Amino acid sequence: MLQSIENPADCEIRSVIRFFNAKDVKAAEIHRQITEVYEKNIVSEGMVRKWVRAFKDGRAKCVMKKEAGDLLSLLKTWYRKLMQKFERTEALRFHLYRLSFFGFQEVFLMELCDRALNLS
C-alpha cells in the first residue's frame, strides 16, 4: 500500500516532474502518479504539462526565482522596493503641493499687480 506524502514543497513536485520527464513519461501519466502518491489536488494536469514543456525547452532548475533566495533576502528586497515606491510617492506629493502652492501665489500676485496698476 502506498503511503501518502502530505504538504510537499512546490520544488519537490517540480523535481518529480523533471525526473519523470527525463524518463520520457507522458504528462498525463506524471500527473496520475503524482496524485497517486501526493494529495489528490496537489497540482493540475495543465501545470504538469507547463513544467514538462519548460524542462523539454531546456530549463535546468526546479526552483522558481522567488524561492531561490532565503527568506531574509526576499524580505530585504521587498522592503527596498516598498521604500522606493514610498519615496517616489512622497516626492510626487511634495511636487504637486509645491506646484499648487506656487500656482496659487502666482495667481494672487498677478491679481495684486493688476489692481496696483489698475489694469482690471
Secondary structure as UniProt FT lines:
FT   HELIX           10..22
FT   TURN            23..24
FT   HELIX           27..37
FT   TURN            40..41
FT   HELIX           45..56
FT   TURN            57..58
FT   HELIX           65..68
FT   HELIX           71..116
FT   TURN            117..118
//
